[in-house]
Amino acid sequence: MNWLFGLVIACCAASNAFAQSAGGPLRVATRIVKPAGATGTLPAVLYMHGGGWVLGNAATHDRLVREAEAAPGVIAGSLAKVSIPTEGSGNDSESQDALASIRDDAIPAAFGGIEGVTVAVSGNAAQSVDFRDQLIDRLPLIFGFVFALAFLLMLVTFRSIVIPIKAILLNLLSVGAAYGILTLVFQEGHGEQALGFHSVGGIVPWLPLFLFVILFGLSMDYHVFVISRIRESFNRSGSMDAAISEGIRSTAGVVTSAAIVMVGVFAIFATLSIMMFKQFGVGLAAAILIDATIVRGVLLPATMKLLGERNWYLPAWLEWLPRLEDDEDAAPETAATPVSV
């Protein structure tokens, strides 16, 4: 055991004995840290318990830092860590209000007039708030990329601008339903006893984006599968009504079976005690159930029926797009002409 580690153990043992007699609160003081670009191990953290003048005495603190930095293998640091207890769970409004007060009021009041000093606040509440803010800033880019890629892929596949637009809107209904259920259950607290949890008034920050990516991918998979069967039937018969009926009927068994399996698997997550897994399971299971029944079984064929042959509308200036269909599967001549709206 090297000299520094012995010093840490001795300090902890002495402070613990002092705390038992003094009965003061626990404080954390960290000054031995690794500057940016330096090599070495992680910083050493001294946990000192007590409420007397020793912990608050600047001379005692400076002497400890000097002795520690003089030890072999220790890099002289220029950072300090202060632990400030706050109310709340770390994700609720109390924690966020305390964080805002520390960042907006306490830190500027203490360090506002000192040049060259940078103060950063970490912890559960800070991580949650900072992640949420960064996520909100990046969401338009993520959504835009997903929508643009899905639109282009379906545009080339089905040679239609109606099909990809309708697919994006229908998929957003499934995602929106998942968000609504998560808000109803975990944010407002409905169904706490049935699911065995206590609402904290919020949702895990990373979950909405995570659910959007997964649900949009699964929904698009269903959508392409069903639309492909409808397109093939329409190319053979030229009748939109017959194509919708045959396409839905031929895919109903596969879509239903896959949905049952996924709903059952994701429902298992809803039985776990960890809140983020429970929210993940409830959101996915409910969204897939709604998507496979209401969205794919009702709304999709209904919109296909209302639009008729306009589903395959392609502007003349996009006729240069390649055809991915075989000659034998090509649409009839009467249906190949773009339909104007």
C-alpha positions in Angstrom: 0.0 0.0 0.0 1.6 3.3 -1.0 1.9 6.4 1.1 -1.0 8.3 -0.5 -3.5 5.4 0.0 -2.4 5.2 3.6 -3.0 8.9 4.0 -6.5 8.6 2.6 -7.3 5.6 4.9 -5.9 7.5 7.9 -7.9 10.6 7.1 -11.1 8.7 6.6 -10.6 6.7 9.9 -9.8 9.8 11.9 -12.7 11.8 10.4 -15.1 8.9 11.1 -14.0 8.8 14.7 -14.3 12.6 14.9 -17.8 12.4 13.3 -19.1 9.9 15.8 -18.2 12.3 18.6 -19.2 15.5 16.8 -22.3 14.1 15.1 -21.9 16.5 12.0 -23.1 16.0 8.4 -21.1 14.2 5.7 -19.1 16.4 3.3 -17.0 15.5 0.3 -13.8 17.4 -0.6 -12.0 16.7 -3.8 -8.9 18.7 -4.9 -6.5 16.0 -6.1 -7.6 15.7 -9.7 -6.1 15.1 -13.1 -5.7 18.2 -15.3 -6.9 18.0 -18.9 -4.4 16.1 -21.1 -2.6 14.5 -18.1 -2.1 10.8 -17.9 -2.7 8.7 -14.8 -5.4 7.1 -12.7 -8.7 8.6 -11.5 -8.7 11.3 -8.9 -8.6 10.4 -5.2 -11.7 11.4 -3.2 -11.5 12.1 0.5 -14.8 11.5 2.4 -14.7 13.5 5.6 -17.5 13.3 8.2 -18.0 15.9 10.8 -19.4 19.4 11.5 -16.8 21.1 13.5 -14.4 23.9 12.5 -11.9 21.4 11.2 -13.8 20.7 7.9 -14.5 24.4 7.3 -11.0 25.6 8.2 -9.2 26.8 5.1 -5.8 26.3 6.6 -6.6 22.6 7.4 -7.8 22.1 3.9 -4.8 23.8 2.3 -2.4 21.8 4.5 -4.0 18.5 3.4 -3.8 19.5 -0.2 -0.1 20.4 0.0 0.8 17.2 1.8 -1.2 15.1 -0.7 0.2 16.8 -3.7 3.8 16.3 -2.4 3.2 12.5 -2.4 4.8 10.4 -5.2 2.5 9.8 -8.2 0.1 12.6 -7.4 -0.6 15.3 -10.0 -1.0 18.8 -8.7 -4.6 19.8 -9.4 -6.5 23.0 -10.0 -10.1 21.8 -9.5 -12.3 21.5 -6.5 -15.5 19.5 -6.0 -18.3 20.5 -3.6 -21.2 18.2 -2.8 -24.5 20.1 -2.2 -27.5 18.0 -1.1 -30.8 19.0 -2.6 -34.4 18.0 -2.2 -36.2 15.7 -4.7 -35.5 12.5 -6.5 -33.2 14.0 -9.2 -35.8 14.0 -11.9 -38.7 15.9 -10.3 -39.6 19.6 -10.2 -38.0 20.0 -6.7 -34.6 18.8 -8.0 -34.8 20.9 -11.1 -35.8 24.1 -9.1 -32.8 23.5 -6.8 -30.5 23.0 -9.8 -31.7 26.2 -11.4 -31.2 28.1 -8.1 -27.6 26.8 -7.8 -26.7 27.6 -11.4 -28.5 30.9 -11.8 -28.1 32.4 -8.3 -25.6 30.7 -6.0 -22.7 30.2 -8.5 -22.8 33.8 -10.0 -23.0 35.3 -6.5 -20.0 33.3 -5.3 -17.8 33.3 -8.5 -19.2 36.0 -10.7 -16.4 38.5 -10.0 -13.5 36.1 -10.2 -11.7 35.8 -13.5 -10.4 32.5 -14.9 -12.8 30.4 -12.8 -15.2 27.9 -14.4 -17.9 26.2 -12.4 -19.9 23.3 -13.7 -22.7 21.5 -11.9 -23.3 17.8 -12.2 -25.4 15.2 -10.5 -28.7 13.4 -11.3 -30.8 16.5 -11.8 -28.1 18.2 -13.9 -27.6 15.2 -16.1 -31.4 14.8 -16.6 -31.9 18.5 -17.4 -28.9 18.9 -19.7 -29.7 15.7 -21.6 -33.3 16.8 -22.0 -32.3 20.2 -23.3 -29.7 18.7 -25.7 -32.3 16.2 -26.9 -34.9 18.9 -27.6 -32.2 20.8 -29.7 -31.4 17.7 -31.7 -34.9 16.3 -32.2 -35.7 18.3 -35.4 -32.6 17.0 -37.0 -33.3 13.4 -36.0 -37.0 13.5 -37.0 -36.1 15.2 -40.3 -33.5 12.6 -41.2 -35.8 9.7 -40.4 -38.7 11.2 -42.4 -36.5 12.2 -45.4 -35.0 8.7 -45.6 -38.3 6.9 -45.2 -39.9 9.2 -47.9 -37.1 8.6 -50.4 -37.0 4.8 -49.9 -40.8 4.5 -50.3 -40.9 7.0 -53.2 -38.4 4.9 -55.2 -40.0 1.6 -54.1 -43.6 2.4 -55.0 -43.1 5.3 -57.5 -45.6 7.4 -55.6 -45.5 10.5 -53.4 -48.8 9.7 -51.7 -47.8 6.4 -50.3 -44.7 7.7 -48.4 -46.5 10.8 -47.1 -49.4 8.7 -45.8 -47.0 6.1 -44.3 -45.2 8.8 -42.3 -48.5 10.3 -41.0 -49.9 6.8 -40.0 -46.6 5.9 -38.3 -46.7 9.1 -36.3 -50.1 8.1 -35.0 -48.6 5.0 -33.5 -45.8 7.0 -32.0 -48.1 9.6 -30.7 -50.3 6.9 -29.1 -47.3 5.5 -27.3 -46.4 9.0 -26.0 -50.0 9.6 -24.8 -50.1 6.3 -23.0 -46.8 6.9 -21.3 -48.0 10.3 -20.2 -51.3 9.0 -18.9 -49.7 6.1 -17.0 -46.3 7.2 -15.7 -46.6 11.0 -15.6 -50.2 11.3 -14.4 -50.1 8.1 -12.4 -53.1 6.2 -13.8 -52.7 2.4 -13.2 -50.0 2.6 -10.5 -51.5 -0.3 -8.5 -52.0 -2.5 -11.5 -48.4 -2.1 -12.7 -46.9 -1.9 -9.3 -45.1 1.4 -9.3 -45.3 4.9 -7.8 -45.4 7.8 -10.3 -42.6 10.3 -10.1 -44.4 12.7 -12.3 -42.1 12.3 -15.3 -40.7 10.0 -18.0 -37.1 8.9 -18.5 -35.6 11.6 -20.8 -34.1 9.3 -23.4 -37.2 7.1 -23.8 -39.3 9.3 -26.2 -36.5 9.4 -28.8 -35.7 5.7 -28.3 -39.4 4.7 -28.7 -39.7 6.9 -31.8 -36.8 5.2 -33.6 -38.0 1.7 -32.7 -41.7 2.2 -33.3 -41.1 4.0 -36.6 -39.0 1.2 -37.9 -41.4 -1.5 -36.8 -44.4 0.4 -38.2 -42.7 1.1 -41.5 -41.9 -2.6 -41.7 -45.6 -3.5 -41.3 -46.6 -0.7 -43.7 -44.3 -1.7 -46.5 -45.3 -5.4 -46.2 -49.0 -4.6 -46.5 -48.6 -2.0 -49.3 -46.5 -4.4 -51.3 -49.2 -7.0 -51.3 -51.8 -4.3 -52.2 -49.6 -3.1 -55.1 -49.0 -6.6 -56.4 -52.7 -7.3 -56.4 -53.5 -4.0 -58.1 -51.0 -4.6 -60.8 -52.6 -8.0 -61.6 -56.3 -6.9 -61.4 -56.3 -3.2 -62.0 -59.1 -2.9 -59.3 -58.2 -0.8 -56.3 -61.1 -2.3 -54.2 -60.1 -5.8 -54.9 -56.4 -5.1 -54.3 -57.1 -3.6 -50.9 -59.3 -6.5 -49.9 -56.8 -9.1 -51.0 -53.8 -7.3 -49.6 -55.3 -6.9 -46.1 -56.6 -10.4 -46.1 -53.3 -12.0 -47.2 -51.2 -10.1 -44.7 -53.6 -10.1 -41.7 -52.3 -13.4 -40.3 -48.6 -12.5 -40.5 -49.1 -9.0 -39.1 -51.3 -10.3 -36.3 -48.9 -13.1 -35.3 -45.9 -10.8 -35.3 -47.8 -8.2 -33.2 -48.8 -10.8 -30.6 -45.3 -12.0 -30.2 -43.8 -8.5 -29.9 -46.6 -7.3 -27.5 -46.0 -10.4 -25.3 -42.2 -9.8 -25.3 -42.4 -6.1 -24.5 -45.1 -6.7 -21.9 -42.6 -8.6 -19.9 -40.6 -5.4 -19.5 -43.7 -3.8 -17.9 -43.5 -6.3 -15.1 -39.9 -5.3 -14.1 -39.3 -3.1 -11.1 -36.8 -0.7 -12.8 -38.8 2.3 -13.9 -37.1 2.9 -17.3 -37.7 -0.8 -18.3 -41.3 -0.6 -17.2 -41.9 2.5 -19.2 -40.1 1.0 -22.2 -42.3 -2.1 -22.1 -45.6 -0.3 -21.6 -44.8 2.2 -24.4 -43.8 -0.4 -27.0 -46.4 -3.0 -26.1 -49.3 -0.5 -26.3 -48.0 1.2 -29.5 -47.5 -2.1 -31.4 -51.0 -3.3 -30.3 -52.6 0.0 -31.6 -50.5 0.0 -34.7 -51.4 -3.6 -35.7 -55.1 -3.2 -35.1 -56.4 0.3 -35.5 -53.7 1.8 -37.7 -52.9 -1.1 -40.1 -56.3 -2.9 -39.8 -58.6 0.2 -40.1 -56.9 3.4 -41.0 -54.6 2.1 -43.7 -57.3 0.3 -45.8 -59.7 3.2 -45.2 -57.3 5.8 -46.5 -56.4 3.5 -49.4 -60.0 3.2 -50.3 -60.7 6.9 -50.1 -57.8 7.8 -52.3 -58.3 5.0 -54.8 -55.8 5.2 -57.7 -54.5 8.5 -56.4 -52.5 6.3 -54.0 -50.1 5.8 -57.0 -49.8 9.4 -58.0 -46.4 10.4 -59.3 -45.6 13.8 -60.8 -44.5 13.8 -64.4 -41.1 15.4 -63.4 -40.3 12.3 -61.3 -41.0 9.8 -64.1 -37.2 9.3 -64.4 -37.2 7.2 -61.2 -36.3 3.6 -61.9 -38.9 0.9 -61.9 -38.2 -1.8 -59.3 -41.0 -4.1 -60.5 -40.6 -7.0 -63.0 -42.3 -6.7 -66.3 -44.8 -9.3 -65.4 -45.7 -7.5 -62.2 -46.0 -4.0 -63.9 -49.2 -2.2 -63.5 -51.8 -2.2 -66.3 -51.6 0.5 -68.9 -54.8 2.1 -67.5 -53.2 2.4 -64.1 -49.7 3.3 -65.2 -50.8 6.9 -66.2 -50.2 9.3 -63.3 -53.5 10.4 -61.8 -53.9 14.1 -61.4 -55.4 15.6 -58.2 
